[in-house]
């Protein structure tokens, strides 16, 4: 997969939410705005 460029749509991915349910980015497409914030090891269990 080529690197993303500014303005590209984020690729679809799936992660667990805070209750352990699997959520896909595409679940929100056309319904809500989504902000992705990535913090390396900040406030995450190690």
PDB file of N, CA, C and O in Angstrom:
ATOM      1  N   UNK A   1       0.845  -1.179   0.000  1.00  0.00           N
ATOM      2  CA  UNK A   1       0.000   0.000   0.000  1.00  0.00           C
ATOM      3  C   UNK A   1       0.891   1.244   0.000  1.00  0.00           C
ATOM      4  O   UNK A   1       1.789   1.357   0.834  1.00  0.00           O
ATOM      5  N   UNK A   2       0.654   2.167  -0.915  1.00  0.00           N
ATOM      6  CA  UNK A   2       1.468   3.385  -0.953  1.00  0.00           C
ATOM      7  C   UNK A   2       1.165   4.269   0.255  1.00  0.00           C
ATOM      8  O   UNK A   2       0.073   4.201   0.818  1.00  0.00           O
ATOM      9  N   UNK A   3       2.131   5.098   0.651  1.00  0.00           N
ATOM     10  CA  UNK A   3       1.905   6.002   1.787  1.00  0.00           C
ATOM     11  C   UNK A   3       0.745   6.956   1.511  1.00  0.00           C
ATOM     12  O   UNK A   3       0.479   7.321   0.366  1.00  0.00           O
ATOM     13  N   UNK A   4       0.068   7.347   2.571  1.00  0.00           N
ATOM     14  CA  UNK A   4      -1.027   8.308   2.431  1.00  0.00           C
ATOM     15  C   UNK A   4      -0.472   9.703   2.198  1.00  0.00           C
ATOM     16  O   UNK A   4       0.599  10.052   2.695  1.00  0.00           O
ATOM     17  N   UNK A   5      -1.196  10.472   1.455  1.00  0.00           N
ATOM     18  CA  UNK A   5      -0.857  11.864   1.210  1.00  0.00           C
ATOM     19  C   UNK A   5      -1.870  12.742   1.933  1.00  0.00           C
ATOM     20  O   UNK A   5      -2.965  12.287   2.263  1.00  0.00           O
ATOM     21  N   UNK A   6      -1.514  13.977   2.174  1.00  0.00           N
ATOM     22  CA  UNK A   6      -2.443  14.926   2.786  1.00  0.00           C
ATOM     23  C   UNK A   6      -3.709  14.979   1.945  1.00  0.00           C
ATOM     24  O   UNK A   6      -3.651  15.152   0.727  1.00  0.00           O
ATOM     25  N   UNK A   7      -4.848  14.828   2.600  1.00  0.00           N
ATOM     26  CA  UNK A   7      -6.132  14.879   1.898  1.00  0.00           C
ATOM     27  C   UNK A   7      -6.678  13.515   1.518  1.00  0.00           C
ATOM     28  O   UNK A   7      -7.846  13.409   1.145  1.00  0.00           O
ATOM     29  N   UNK A   8      -5.853  12.451   1.602  1.00  0.00           N
ATOM     30  CA  UNK A   8      -6.327  11.103   1.301  1.00  0.00           C
ATOM     31  C   UNK A   8      -7.302  10.632   2.376  1.00  0.00           C
ATOM     32  O   UNK A   8      -7.193  11.018   3.540  1.00  0.00           O
ATOM     33  N   UNK A   9      -8.240   9.807   1.977  1.00  0.00           N
ATOM     34  CA  UNK A   9      -9.139   9.180   2.944  1.00  0.00           C
ATOM     35  C   UNK A   9      -8.358   8.124   3.724  1.00  0.00           C
ATOM     36  O   UNK A   9      -7.513   7.426   3.164  1.00  0.00           O
ATOM     37  N   UNK A  10      -8.646   8.016   5.004  1.00  0.00           N
ATOM     38  CA  UNK A  10      -7.979   7.002   5.829  1.00  0.00           C
ATOM     39  C   UNK A  10      -8.445   5.620   5.383  1.00  0.00           C
ATOM     40  O   UNK A  10      -9.618   5.445   5.053  1.00  0.00           O
ATOM     41  N   UNK A  11      -7.550   4.643   5.367  1.00  0.00           N
ATOM     42  CA  UNK A  11      -7.965   3.281   5.030  1.00  0.00           C
ATOM     43  C   UNK A  11      -8.839   2.719   6.145  1.00  0.00           C
ATOM     44  O   UNK A  11      -8.713   3.117   7.303  1.00  0.00           O
ATOM     45  N   UNK A  12      -9.713   1.806   5.796  1.00  0.00           N
ATOM     46  CA  UNK A  12     -10.588   1.198   6.786  1.00  0.00           C
ATOM     47  C   UNK A  12      -9.771   0.325   7.729  1.00  0.00           C
ATOM     48  O   UNK A  12      -8.831  -0.347   7.304  1.00  0.00           O
ATOM     49  N   UNK A  13     -10.127   0.337   9.000  1.00  0.00           N
ATOM     50  CA  UNK A  13      -9.481  -0.528   9.981  1.00  0.00           C
ATOM     51  C   UNK A  13     -10.477  -0.841  11.088  1.00  0.00           C
ATOM     52  O   UNK A  13     -11.526  -0.206  11.195  1.00  0.00           O
ATOM     53  N   UNK A  14     -10.139  -1.819  11.901  1.00  0.00           N
ATOM     54  CA  UNK A  14     -11.012  -2.267  12.982  1.00  0.00           C
ATOM     55  C   UNK A  14     -10.223  -2.326  14.283  1.00  0.00           C
ATOM     56  O   UNK A  14      -9.091  -2.810  14.316  1.00  0.00           O
ATOM     57  N   UNK A  15     -10.839  -1.824  15.365  1.00  0.00           N
ATOM     58  CA  UNK A  15     -10.228  -1.825  16.691  1.00  0.00           C
ATOM     59  C   UNK A  15     -11.306  -2.049  17.738  1.00  0.00           C
ATOM     60  O   UNK A  15     -12.484  -1.819  17.466  1.00  0.00           O
ATOM     61  N   UNK A  16     -10.927  -2.493  18.930  1.00  0.00           N
ATOM     62  CA  UNK A  16     -11.922  -2.611  19.994  1.00  0.00           C
ATOM     63  C   UNK A  16     -12.207  -1.241  20.615  1.00  0.00           C
ATOM     64  O   UNK A  16     -11.312  -0.408  20.751  1.00  0.00           O
ATOM     65  N   UNK A  17     -13.476  -1.025  20.990  1.00  0.00           N
ATOM     66  CA  UNK A  17     -13.816   0.198  21.710  1.00  0.00           C
ATOM     67  C   UNK A  17     -13.582  -0.008  23.203  1.00  0.00           C
ATOM     68  O   UNK A  17     -13.066  -1.049  23.609  1.00  0.00           O
ATOM     69  N   UNK A  18     -13.949   0.954  24.007  1.00  0.00           N
ATOM     70  CA  UNK A  18     -13.683   0.879  25.445  1.00  0.00           C
ATOM     71  C   UNK A  18     -14.474  -0.215  26.159  1.00  0.00           C
ATOM     72  O   UNK A  18     -14.200  -0.524  27.318  1.00  0.00           O
ATOM     73  N   UNK A  19     -15.468  -0.808  25.461  1.00  0.00           N
ATOM     74  CA  UNK A  19     -16.248  -1.914  26.032  1.00  0.00           C
ATOM     75  C   UNK A  19     -15.866  -3.255  25.425  1.00  0.00           C
ATOM     76  O   UNK A  19     -16.476  -4.280  25.731  1.00  0.00           O
ATOM     77  N   UNK A  20     -14.846  -3.245  24.555  1.00  0.00           N
ATOM     78  CA  UNK A  20     -14.388  -4.482  23.943  1.00  0.00           C
ATOM     79  C   UNK A  20     -15.103  -4.865  22.656  1.00  0.00           C
ATOM     80  O   UNK A  20     -14.793  -5.902  22.069  1.00  0.00           O
ATOM     81  N   UNK A  21     -16.059  -4.045  22.199  1.00  0.00           N
ATOM     82  CA  UNK A  21     -16.760  -4.309  20.939  1.00  0.00           C
ATOM     83  C   UNK A  21     -15.883  -3.903  19.763  1.00  0.00           C
ATOM     84  O   UNK A  21     -15.203  -2.878  19.819  1.00  0.00           O
ATOM     85  N   UNK A  22     -15.895  -4.701  18.698  1.00  0.00           N
ATOM     86  CA  UNK A  22     -15.109  -4.368  17.508  1.00  0.00           C
ATOM     87  C   UNK A  22     -15.823  -3.272  16.724  1.00  0.00           C
ATOM     88  O   UNK A  22     -17.021  -3.371  16.458  1.00  0.00           O
ATOM     89  N   UNK A  23     -15.088  -2.229  16.357  1.00  0.00           N
ATOM     90  CA  UNK A  23     -15.633  -1.088  15.626  1.00  0.00           C
ATOM     91  C   UNK A  23     -14.755  -0.838  14.416  1.00  0.00           C
ATOM     92  O   UNK A  23     -13.528  -0.832  14.518  1.00  0.00           O
ATOM     93  N   UNK A  24     -15.386  -0.631  13.273  1.00  0.00           N
ATOM     94  CA  UNK A  24     -14.653  -0.332  12.038  1.00  0.00           C
ATOM     95  C   UNK A  24     -14.799   1.152  11.707  1.00  0.00           C
ATOM     96  O   UNK A  24     -15.851   1.746  11.947  1.00  0.00           O
ATOM     97  N   UNK A  25     -13.767   1.733  11.170  1.00  0.00           N
ATOM     98  CA  UNK A  25     -13.840   3.127  10.749  1.00  0.00           C
ATOM     99  C   UNK A  25     -14.990   3.319   9.765  1.00  0.00           C
ATOM    100  O   UNK A  25     -15.682   4.336   9.816  1.00  0.00           O
ATOM    101  N   UNK A  26     -15.198   2.367   8.885  1.00  0.00           N
ATOM    102  CA  UNK A  26     -16.264   2.477   7.882  1.00  0.00           C
ATOM    103  C   UNK A  26     -17.657   2.497   8.502  1.00  0.00           C
ATOM    104  O   UNK A  26     -18.611   2.901   7.837  1.00  0.00           O
ATOM    105  N   UNK A  27     -17.803   2.067   9.769  1.00  0.00           N
ATOM    106  CA  UNK A  27     -19.100   2.131  10.454  1.00  0.00           C
ATOM    107  C   UNK A  27     -19.588   3.570  10.572  1.00  0.00           C
ATOM    108  O   UNK A  27     -20.791   3.804  10.686  1.00  0.00           O
ATOM    109  N   UNK A  28     -18.676   4.534  10.545  1.00  0.00           N
ATOM    110  CA  UNK A  28     -19.029   5.937  10.729  1.00  0.00           C
ATOM    111  C   UNK A  28     -19.096   6.723   9.425  1.00  0.00           C
ATOM    112  O   UNK A  28     -19.526   7.877   9.419  1.00  0.00           O
ATOM    113  N   UNK A  29     -18.676   6.110   8.319  1.00  0.00           N
ATOM    114  CA  UNK A  29     -18.618   6.823   7.044  1.00  0.00           C
ATOM    115  C   UNK A  29     -20.006   7.350   6.654  1.00  0.00           C
ATOM    116  O   UNK A  29     -20.971   6.588   6.587  1.00  0.00           O
ATOM    117  N   UNK A  30     -20.092   8.648   6.402  1.00  0.00           N
ATOM    118  CA  UNK A  30     -21.337   9.286   6.001  1.00  0.00           C
ATOM    119  C   UNK A  30     -22.290   9.551   7.157  1.00  0.00           C
ATOM    120  O   UNK A  30     -23.370  10.101   6.946  1.00  0.00           O
ATOM    121  N   UNK A  31     -21.910   9.169   8.381  1.00  0.00           N
ATOM    122  CA  UNK A  31     -22.792   9.351   9.538  1.00  0.00           C
ATOM    123  C   UNK A  31     -22.262  10.389  10.511  1.00  0.00           C
ATOM    124  O   UNK A  31     -23.015  11.214  11.029  1.00  0.00           O
ATOM    125  N   UNK A  32     -20.951  10.341  10.756  1.00  0.00           N
ATOM    126  CA  UNK A  32     -20.336  11.224  11.740  1.00  0.00           C
ATOM    127  C   UNK A  32     -18.931  11.587  11.292  1.00  0.00           C
ATOM    128  O   UNK A  32     -18.314  10.885  10.491  1.00  0.00           O
ATOM    129  N   UNK A  33     -18.440  12.695  11.825  1.00  0.00           N
ATOM    130  CA  UNK A  33     -17.042  13.044  11.617  1.00  0.00           C
ATOM    131  C   UNK A  33     -16.200  12.222  12.583  1.00  0.00           C
ATOM    132  O   UNK A  33     -16.622  11.946  13.705  1.00  0.00           O
ATOM    133  N   UNK A  34     -15.021  11.837  12.147  1.00  0.00           N
ATOM    134  CA  UNK A  34     -14.117  11.054  12.976  1.00  0.00           C
ATOM    135  C   UNK A  34     -12.767  11.767  13.023  1.00  0.00           C
ATOM    136  O   UNK A  34     -12.230  12.168  11.990  1.00  0.00           O
ATOM    137  N   UNK A  35     -12.230  11.917  14.223  1.00  0.00           N
ATOM    138  CA  UNK A  35     -10.898  12.488  14.403  1.00  0.00           C
ATOM    139  C   UNK A  35      -9.998  11.373  14.917  1.00  0.00           C
ATOM    140  O   UNK A  35     -10.303  10.751  15.935  1.00  0.00           O
ATOM    141  N   UNK A  36      -8.908  11.119  14.234  1.00  0.00           N
ATOM    142  CA  UNK A  36      -7.947  10.105  14.656  1.00  0.00           C
ATOM    143  C   UNK A  36      -6.782  10.793  15.340  1.00  0.00           C
ATOM    144  O   UNK A  36      -6.164  11.694  14.773  1.00  0.00           O
ATOM    145  N   UNK A  37      -6.485  10.373  16.549  1.00  0.00           N
ATOM    146  CA  UNK A  37      -5.349  10.918  17.292  1.00  0.00           C
ATOM    147  C   UNK A  37      -4.495   9.749  17.752  1.00  0.00           C
ATOM    148  O   UNK A  37      -4.997   8.823  18.389  1.00  0.00           O
ATOM    149  N   UNK A  38      -3.217   9.787  17.435  1.00  0.00           N
ATOM    150  CA  UNK A  38      -2.306   8.703  17.788  1.00  0.00           C
ATOM    151  C   UNK A  38      -1.298   9.232  18.797  1.00  0.00           C
ATOM    152  O   UNK A  38      -0.613  10.225  18.551  1.00  0.00           O
ATOM    153  N   UNK A  39      -1.220   8.558  19.928  1.00  0.00           N
ATOM    154  CA  UNK A  39      -0.289   8.926  20.999  1.00  0.00           C
ATOM    155  C   UNK A  39       0.576   7.710  21.301  1.00  0.00           C
ATOM    156  O   UNK A  39       0.064   6.672  21.721  1.00  0.00           O
ATOM    157  N   UNK A  40       1.840   7.825  21.097  1.00  0.00           N
ATOM    158  CA  UNK A  40       2.747   6.720  21.346  1.00  0.00           C
ATOM    159  C   UNK A  40       2.906   6.525  22.851  1.00  0.00           C
ATOM    160  O   UNK A  40       3.475   7.369  23.543  1.00  0.00           O
ATOM    161  N   UNK A  41       2.397   5.408  23.342  1.00  0.00           N
ATOM    162  CA  UNK A  41       2.500   5.006  24.730  1.00  0.00           C
ATOM    163  C   UNK A  41       1.935   5.988  25.747  1.00  0.00           C
ATOM    164  O   UNK A  41       2.149   5.802  26.945  1.00  0.00           O
ATOM    165  N   UNK A  42       1.235   7.006  25.326  1.00  0.00           N
ATOM    166  CA  UNK A  42       0.640   7.956  26.258  1.00  0.00           C
ATOM    167  C   UNK A  42      -0.697   7.396  26.750  1.00  0.00           C
ATOM    168  O   UNK A  42      -1.593   7.121  25.952  1.00  0.00           O
ATOM    169  N   UNK A  43      -0.821   7.233  28.041  1.00  0.00           N
ATOM    170  CA  UNK A  43      -2.056   6.757  28.655  1.00  0.00           C
ATOM    171  C   UNK A  43      -2.479   5.386  28.155  1.00  0.00           C
ATOM    172  O   UNK A  43      -3.674   5.093  28.102  1.00  0.00           O
ATOM    173  N   UNK A  44      -1.538   4.555  27.793  1.00  0.00           N
ATOM    174  CA  UNK A  44      -1.865   3.203  27.341  1.00  0.00           C
ATOM    175  C   UNK A  44      -1.175   2.192  28.263  1.00  0.00           C
ATOM    176  O   UNK A  44      -0.065   2.432  28.737  1.00  0.00           O
ATOM    177  N   UNK A  45      -1.837   1.068  28.510  1.00  0.00           N
ATOM    178  CA  UNK A  45      -1.174   0.052  29.335  1.00  0.00           C
ATOM    179  C   UNK A  45       0.013  -0.535  28.568  1.00  0.00           C
ATOM    180  O   UNK A  45      -0.033  -0.655  27.344  1.00  0.00           O
ATOM    181  N   UNK A  46       1.051  -0.890  29.277  1.00  0.00           N
ATOM    182  CA  UNK A  46       2.223  -1.473  28.627  1.00  0.00           C
ATOM    183  C   UNK A  46       2.420  -2.899  29.082  1.00  0.00           C
ATOM    184  O   UNK A  46       3.360  -3.562  28.643  1.00  0.00           O
TER     185      UNK A  46
END
